[in-house]
Amino acid sequence: MDSETEQHDDSSFSNTETNGKRPAEDADEQKSFKRSRNSEDMVELRILLQSKNAGAVIGKAGKNIKALRTDYNASVSVPDSSGPERILSISADIETVGEILLKIIPTLEEYQQYNGMDFDCELRLLIHQSLAGSIIGVKGAKIKELRENTKTSIKLFQECCPQSTDRVVLVGGKTERVVECIKTMLELIADAPIKGRAQPYDPNFYDETYEYGGFTMMFEERGGGRRLMGGFPMRGGRSSGGERGFDRMPSSRGGRGPMPPSRRDYDEMSPRRGPPPPHPSRVSRGSSRPRSLPMAHPHRGGDDRYYDSYRGSDERSTDRRGRPDRYSDNMSGGGYDNSSSWDSYQSGGRSSYNDMGGPVISTQVTIPKDLAGSIIGKGGQRIKQIRHESGASIKIDEPLEGSEDRIITIIGTQDQIQNAQYLLQNRQVLTQTLSIMETPLLPRESGQFIAERSRDVFVEEKGVHKGMNWVFVVDTMNFSFWPEEEIQQCEVTYKGTTYTGYMTLCAAITRAMEEGIPITDPKYFSQMSVEELGHVLRSDNETPMPMLQARHKVLTEGGLVLLEHGGSFRSFISQAGNDARKMVELIVEKIPSYRDEAVYEGKRISFYKRAQILVADFWGVMEARGDGEIIDMDWLTMFADYRIPQALVYLGALRYSDTLMQTLKNGELLRSGDRREVEIRGCSIWSVELIKDRLSKLMLERDGQTCNINPAVIDFYLWPYAKQHHKEMAHIPVHHTRCIYY
């Protein structure tokens, strides 16, 4: 970020002479376009930018973006991204949005050499897919009218951005006309309701295999001179064919270079190409993979649509997103070998041959979707390298809804496919890729990072003082708490006492030990069945213990790790010495179910709630037994779950947005990793950190020395308070997330 912003330090958006507005004489030169909507209404514009241009918008130390926000009284942001794209978001009235664009465009790298506004430019507007009709109009009448009235070229790409419901609208022409066209589009879509689900594009999910009109890492290297992605000659120049408009662009490739008007090569990214793959009914199965990588069989169902399209049929194959595909995913005529996860389809009597002289065959494999990013690499560089080195055509499909896998299709000669398989399977490739991935922020830094950027959860520093007072008052009057009536939930009665919630688990484990079940022995629980665990955790009412299968999985997983260290957690954890931080890191490294991580605003962040509780509990046992001191306990954060955020909101140390509050009151389940769920947990961590700092300061002022207060201790006060006083907090909903992390 610093390198980007320093490059543009000499550019400032501030305009004190005009209060950030364009001079009237400039405005008079603009062509007037009649608008039917109140221009004072707030709208949000999202523009797709190259990542390298973010620095021009932000400026050194945020100077430029702060000036835009101040001068125009608008919301302007360019969230960070790990790929070649970012999104510029502007929220203001339509006229102000236009003025901000006129400030930003000349500062972008492509146009910095120009003076004034008389140059060609292009912008990529992001809209929800259901709004496309408002711009296109009946039989294309509206988009044609827009082109004519604004004298711009407009292309609306059909495919949505990766893992989103957004489509790109590419607008090109003279700067002021482009801005005027975008303002008119905002008028058209402002009152149109969004239909269906809305999933805004996140540039961190950049995927070069999509054809959505986005940027690529090497979009400028196109042979006949440097050109804009959309096909415009750079800086108002002319090509051999005269000016080129977007309506003459290839139909689906965006900025990825010209393509023939007829049927394409089945993978234009492959360095060696041949004819399409053979008819599925004429291929036989074979297997050519090493047996080391655990890649599952692809689930295939087949038809002959792809082959028919090459025989002249009008019916075209579509891939899993319903778009016209380069080659069919349904190559099932040959079946697959149950002994292998890599199925090589080999041609039979009617073989096709590529330019290397060998028969063109294909194979499909599945990989966990979490591995796809490491195989593709930043900006697609890893998959490009594999394509180049193997000579094979490689395509990675989008996962089906609800699926945890993605399908890789490889096309080429037998040697090319084997080379590609080797490169994809090579553990060193994956290890190298994973090693360069960014290390997640630690829990404390995660809390601060999230709190500084949170949109729906806010840390109220004034409320932190109230939270500090609460700790003192509760500690002073900690007696005579009355039990509250609970709603129906899993219950375990042990020695005449009925327990719910977390204590249900404690009671069930103790009960099992009294029944002679060796539940604390890793030799037993690493091999126990789901049914055996179900007996241990049996409920004494009609509501069973939730997530039994997941509990069984993580318990047996942990047991196998302990068996490697003599079946003793003490032996296992001793590798970290008496250092709390090293203990957490060891647990997270060795036991996958403790890796409580997510991605927020392009950053990998972590909470490690269960790992930290495990260390804190171990600390408690060590203290009670006098077995030595665990150092660095201050490194632990509060244990980010669902109960303490409710208490922090109740105490005024956190505040939820009205939208989030209503969502939680409606009982909506937040999935693990959802932005709102991450903000709730992250802001809770940071709020408790501020309470700790305030308490330490007060103790220093009062006693002249600091007191050893760490967030884990504050957590131990907050959690039982929230549980015991849940009735008073009933008007504040807890968030619900079903996962193994908390």
RAHU-V707248 format. One record per residue. N is the residue number from 1. PSI is psi in whole degrees, 0 to 359 (999 if undefined). Layout:
n-><N,N>
psi-><PSI,PSI>
This chain:
n-><1,2,3,4,5,6,7,8,9,10,11,12,13,14,15,16,17,18,19,20,21,22,23,24,25,26,27,28,29,30,31,32,33,34,35,36,37,38,39,40,41,42,43,44,45,46,47,48,49,50,51,52,53,54,55,56,57,58,59,60,61,62,63,64,65,66,67,68,69,70,71,72,73,74,75,76,77,78,79,80,81,82,83,84,85,86,87,88,89,90,91,92,93,94,95,96,97,98,99,100,101,102,103,104,105,106,107,108,109,110,111,112,113,114,115,116,117,118,119,120,121,122,123,124,125,126,127,128,129,130,131,132,133,134,135,136,137,138,139,140,141,142,143,144,145,146,147,148,149,150,151,152,153,154,155,156,157,158,159,160,161,162,163,164,165,166,167,168,169,170,171,172,173,174,175,176,177,178,179,180,181,182,183,184,185,186,187,188,189,190,191,192,193,194,195,196,197,198,199,200,201,202,203,204,205,206,207,208,209,210,211,212,213,214,215,216,217,218,219,220,221,222,223,224,225,226,227,228,229,230,231,232,233,234,235,236,237,238,239,240,241,242,243,244,245,246,247,248,249,250,251,252,253,254,255,256,257,258,259,260,261,262,263,264,265,266,267,268,269,270,271,272,273,274,275,276,277,278,279,280,281,282,283,284,285,286,287,288,289,290,291,292,293,294,295,296,297,298,299,300,301,302,303,304,305,306,307,308,309,310,311,312,313,314,315,316,317,318,319,320,321,322,323,324,325,326,327,328,329,330,331,332,333,334,335,336,337,338,339,340,341,342,343,344,345,346,347,348,349,350,351,352,353,354,355,356,357,358,359,360,361,362,363,364,365,366,367,368,369,370,371,372,373,374,375,376,377,378,379,380,381,382,383,384,385,386,387,388,389,390,391,392,393,394,395,396,397,398,399,400,401,402,403,404,405,406,407,408,409,410,411,412,413,414,415,416,417,418,419,420,421,422,423,424,425,426,427,428,429,430,431,432,433,434,435,436,437,438,439,440,441,442,443,444,445,446,447,448,449,450,451,452,453,454,455,456,457,458,459,460,461,462,463,464,465,466,467,468,469,470,471,472,473,474,475,476,477,478,479,480,481,482,483,484,485,486,487,488,489,490,491,492,493,494,495,496,497,498,499,500,501,502,503,504,505,506,507,508,509,510,511,512,513,514,515,516,517,518,519,520,521,522,523,524,525,526,527,528,529,530,531,532,533,534,535,536,537,538,539,540,541,542,543,544,545,546,547,548,549,550,551,552,553,554,555,556,557,558,559,560,561,562,563,564,565,566,567,568,569,570,571,572,573,574,575,576,577,578,579,580,581,582,583,584,585,586,587,588,589,590,591,592,593,594,595,596,597,598,599,600,601,602,603,604,605,606,607,608,609,610,611,612,613,614,615,616,617,618,619,620,621,622,623,624,625,626,627,628,629,630,631,632,633,634,635,636,637,638,639,640,641,642,643,644,645,646,647,648,649,650,651,652,653,654,655,656,657,658,659,660,661,662,663,664,665,666,667,668,669,670,671,672,673,674,675,676,677,678,679,680,681,682,683,684,685,686,687,688,689,690,691,692,693,694,695,696,697,698,699,700,701,702,703,704,705,706,707,708,709,710,711,712,713,714,715,716,717,718,719,720,721,722,723,724,725,726,727,728,729,730,731,732,733,734,735,736,737,738,739,740,741,742>
psi-><317,318,326,312,328,331,337,22,333,354,128,141,349,138,84,337,334,12,34,0,154,143,152,325,329,320,327,335,347,142,137,135,124,134,139,347,151,115,351,347,141,137,163,127,132,124,133,123,158,143,327,341,354,322,325,323,319,315,164,130,26,17,312,313,327,321,319,315,318,310,327,359,48,162,120,128,152,80,150,156,148,354,194,0,151,168,124,121,128,127,117,184,163,318,317,322,315,318,323,319,319,335,321,316,312,342,347,148,323,337,10,340,352,149,141,201,6,71,158,141,175,147,150,110,137,128,156,143,331,348,356,322,329,331,322,316,178,122,31,13,319,316,327,318,319,315,316,316,323,354,47,165,135,132,129,113,142,324,140,156,155,130,43,175,18,143,153,131,115,121,128,153,195,145,307,330,323,314,318,322,317,321,319,320,320,323,318,323,352,319,358,129,143,131,137,185,154,119,92,149,131,113,344,343,21,134,112,347,348,151,69,1,19,190,158,168,334,38,344,344,87,40,268,50,166,129,159,157,322,349,357,141,143,142,42,7,182,146,178,335,14,190,141,125,165,335,352,6,160,151,337,359,354,234,26,25,160,153,154,150,341,204,139,164,149,345,98,352,352,138,339,130,159,191,171,161,159,166,136,328,350,20,154,154,156,169,135,23,150,156,12,319,135,71,127,164,138,145,114,144,144,158,182,21,320,311,321,324,330,346,359,359,147,345,122,148,149,151,194,352,7,9,158,132,157,328,156,145,344,76,58,4,327,354,194,157,121,345,356,144,347,112,113,117,120,143,151,230,320,82,149,150,141,188,355,355,355,162,140,120,175,157,153,141,158,147,153,135,336,338,347,318,321,332,319,317,166,124,16,11,323,313,327,318,318,319,315,315,326,333,3,157,127,129,132,119,156,141,146,152,128,354,148,5,158,145,132,126,129,130,135,194,171,317,318,317,317,321,317,317,318,315,322,324,337,118,331,323,313,319,316,320,313,329,335,357,147,135,135,148,146,162,316,312,327,315,315,315,316,315,325,343,359,140,337,347,132,131,120,106,329,322,334,323,321,320,322,317,321,316,315,313,315,320,330,322,46,77,166,56,133,140,145,152,130,153,166,125,174,133,143,125,123,120,46,356,133,127,149,172,218,324,341,317,315,315,320,318,316,319,317,320,319,333,1,11,123,58,341,3,117,331,329,304,348,343,359,154,167,321,321,319,324,324,318,318,19,143,153,10,195,353,114,166,127,159,47,317,317,321,320,318,311,329,313,323,312,323,320,324,316,326,335,350,43,16,19,126,324,317,319,311,342,341,335,5,214,37,117,318,314,328,312,315,322,314,313,324,318,333,102,327,349,0,78,85,164,178,128,122,42,357,136,126,165,154,321,45,308,324,319,321,320,316,318,319,321,320,317,319,316,317,315,325,350,33,15,162,139,122,165,28,336,344,333,147,180,161,99,107,213,337,315,322,322,317,321,322,317,322,354,7,346,154,132,148,158,322,314,318,317,322,315,322,331,356,20,133,125,126,155,127,352,142,316,321,319,319,319,312,316,316,330,317,312,326,316,325,318,322,315,314,320,319,317,320,317,320,322,319,323,315,351,7,154,159,145,82,123,161,329,322,317,321,318,334,318,319,308,328,313,321,318,333,30,334,319,336,9,334,350,112,146,151,147,123,123,105,178,0,336,999>
